[in-house]
Amino acid sequence: WCKEIELTPEQLDRLDRLYRIGSYRNRLLGSKATQRRRAEEIEAIKVKAHEEVTQLRNNELWLTGLMLYWAEGGKTHQVGVSNSDPRLVTFMMKWFRECCRVPEAKLKAYLNIHSGQDDISVKEFWSRVTGLPLSQFGKSYVKKEGTGHRKNRPYRGTVRISICDTNLLWTIHGWIQGYCDVVLGPLA
């Protein structure tokens, strides 16, 4: 939360005196250089993705998945989508595999279920839907029952597909921005 704060020379000198470590300034400058380098990498990823849009925009699978991701997908920290509709989840798995070229090992699934539901049988259901082995399912979140009654008896919970790949997240952001620019024109 304070990565944007630039310390003054006086503050750096004070830190040097407090810690009696002459290399503190160099470490701080090194970490700032690493932050700048990563920001440049992210910008390059987004620019490349933005440029890919003209070739991809007529691909129905890519475009439909992109629009679904824009509406339903994770926007910060991690690529992912969460839903209770098996058809939508099946579609997004196809999109992740074919359009995003996500390696199988990077795909993880997590369930949100209600108490009283059989965690294993629900995981087996979502394993068939996603094509993921049970070993790629994390611990389920189990919601305690409230006072209301669940009316949707065949409810199989909500599955969250997570992909730990921030470069892919920035690629998707670039695709969304690029598609918007193609259809709407750049923001003023």
N, C-alpha and C positions, 0 to 999 in steps of 0.2 A: 504493500500500500504506500510505501514511501520511495519507490524506485525512481520516481520523477524528480525527487528533491536533489538539487545540486548543493553540496556543502561549500561554504565560503572557504577561502584560504585560512582564515582565522579559526574556523571550526575544525578544519583538518589539522592545523598546528596544535590545537587543544587536544584533539584525540591522540595525536602523536605523543604529546607530553603525558597524557593520562595513562596510556598503555605502555609507554616507553618502548614502543616498537617502531623503529624507523621505517620498516617495510609496510606499515599499515596503509600509507598513502598509495603505494604501488599496488597493493592488493585491491584497494578500493578502485583505483584506476583500471586495474585488470578486469574487475567484475563489471565496471561500466563499459569497457570495450567489448566484453562478452555479450552484454545486453544489446549494445548497438549492432554487433555482428548478427545476433539472432533476429533483431528487428529487420535488418536488411535481408536476411534469408526468408523471413515471412513475407516481406513485400515482394520478393522475387517469385515466391510460390504463388502468391495471389495474382501477380501480373501474368505469369505463364498460364494459370487457370483461366484468367479473363480472356486471354488470346485463344484458348482452346474452344471457347463457346461457339465461334462461327462454324467450326467443323462438327461440333456435337449437337447443335440446336435442332437438327432434323432427325435425330435419333430419339424415337418415342420413349424407349425404356429410360434413357438418360434424362430426358426432359421431365417425364412423369415422376421419376424418382427424385429429381432435384426439387420439383415443386412440393412433393410430399415431405421431403427433408426440410425444406424451408418452413413449411407449416408445422411439422411434427417433431423435427429433429433437434438435437442438442446444439446450442449456439456457443457455449463456452466450455472450456476445459477438455471436453472429450466428444468424439463422434458417437452418436447413438440415437436410437429411436425407441420410444416406449408406446405400446398399444395393446389392446385386448382383442383386436380383430385378427384372426389367423391369416386371412387373405392379405391384409395390408402388411403384416409381418413377413409373410412369404415373399411378397413383392419386394419389400425393402431388402431382404436377404439376397434376392437375385440382383438387385441394384448394387448392393455393397460388393458382391462377388464379381459381377460382370463389368459394371461401369467404373467402380472405384478400385477394382482389383485388390481387394483386401485378402491377405493370406488367411486361410482357415484358422491358424493358430491365434490370430489377433481377435477373432470374434468370441465374445463372451456374452452370456445371458444371465439375467437376474429376474426373479419373480417377485411380484407383490400378490400375496394371496390372503384369504381370510382364515382365521382359526377355524378348525373343523375340516378344512380341506386337506387332502392327502398330498403332502409336498412331493413325494416320489411320483405318484401317478400324474400330477399336474406337470412336473418336470418332463416326464416321459411324453406327455402330449405335446409340449412345446419343443421337445427334442425332435419329434417327427415333423413338426411345422417348420422349424428352422434348419433342420439337417445338421444340427450340432450334437455331438456326443454329450452325455450327462457330465463328463469330466470338465466340460467347458461352461458349466452352470455354477454360478456362485451361490452363496447362502441366500435363501429366500427371506424376504421381509414378510412377516406374518402380522396382519392387522387383527387386533383383538375385536371380538364381536361387540357391537353396540346394542342398544335396546331395540333398534329396528330389525325387521326381518328382511333377509335377502330374498328378492323375488326371482332373480335370474339363477335358477338352480343349475343349469349346465355351465355356469360361469367358470372359466379356467384361469382366472386371475389376469394380471397384466404382466407382459414380458418386456424387459428392457434389454435391448441389444446394445452392447458397448464395445467400442473399438478404441484402444489406447494408441492413437496416432495423431499427434497435433498437426503434423504436416498435411494429413488428409483433411483435418478440420479447416485449415487455411485454404486448401485447394477448393473445398466445397464453398467456403465464403467467397473465393474468387469467382467460381462458377456462377453463384447467385448474383453477385455484383455485375459480372459480365453479361449475364442474360438480361438483367434489368436495364443495363446500358443499351443493349441491342434493341430491346422492345420499347423502352421508355425514353431512351436517350440519357446521357449523363445527368446527374443531379446538379442543379445550379448552385 
